[in-house]
């Protein structure tokens, strides 16, 4: 009974984060840190950082994998699936609704200017997260060096495929220092390949079925499942691929519709991958309302399932694997590199923002509120939305 109540409280926290988490995986991490570590102590800061680093190595939506893996650690597969549903559902509903209503947007002259302060606020959240991480996990000159190298490479290269390369190389650098770590008693563990086999079976099977049947619904699911299997990093990484496939190649959407949805998702809390719910709805709109809802479900399932299979496969043996001294030593480098990535994300998110006085003040005020006050994150976000409506 106590365990069930604890799980309900955890799901409530996940829901609160899901409706207040703006700004992509790095900003989401700041909320995970604040509510799930500092407030509820479901795990330590180091454990969350290690979990986030593991998810950065894997393909799929990083923040979704991180919070799903945490649900798995707390309550096994059942709580993990519930965590995934609670985390995705609010954004799914909002972006599906937008997909259904998009044909009326221009007629009704609906503007998204009320969300103009959300992006600079997200930069403030990311800056705060980068400060927390760098002060907590970087404990040596080598770690500082790896952190700055990671930040520079992440910012300069700008490719999602640099993430796993940086993390793996940074881990290898510090792995050679394994003798500095004490030996731990290790249990034998076997790898359960079921979720990896499930991922591969769906990947191959759905591609073959779509190729031979030409069913548009199957092909739509395959498109998103393939993208979800091959993308590292946040939802922004998907944008050029999705634009090429759905606007320029398949012509499911116009350029204007695509950009309208992408603008809207910046004002929607939760995973940025929920943009796919919007694309799926418009991709099957010629089938009516049922087609729009079906398209959204297929796209959402397709984009989130691969990452879920990957994290379920890995999380089962991760706790034992990291007891090996080289693995444990490698975490110092991985954590330092992760800190560098969050620092880089601060500048990446700031880059498209108009560098005017108001946006700069919003970033600074957000950082100060998080750093020196106990104002809840939802209050900060809602205040930004209200300010956008007023001004």
Secondary structure, 3 states (H helix, E strand, C coil): CHHHHHHHHHHHHHHHHHCCCCCHHHHHHHHHHHHHHHHCCCCCHHHHHHHHHHHHHCCEEHHHHHHHHHHHHHHHHHHHHHHHHHHHHHHHHHHHHHHHHHHHHHHHCCCCHHHCCHHHHHHHHHHHHHHHHHHHHCCCHHHHHHHHHHHHHHHHHCCCHHHHHHHHHHHHHHHCCHHHCCCCCCCCCCCCCHHHHHHHHHHHHHHHHHHHHCCHHHHHHHHHHHHHHHCEECHHHHHHHHHHHHHHHCCCCCHHHHHHHHHHHCCCCCCHHHHHHHHHHHHCHHHHHHHHHHHHHHHHHHHHHHHHHHHHHHHHHHHHHCCCHHHHHHHHHHHHHHHHHHHHHHHHHHHCCCCCHHHHHHHHHHHHHHHHCCCCHHHHHHHHHHHHHHC
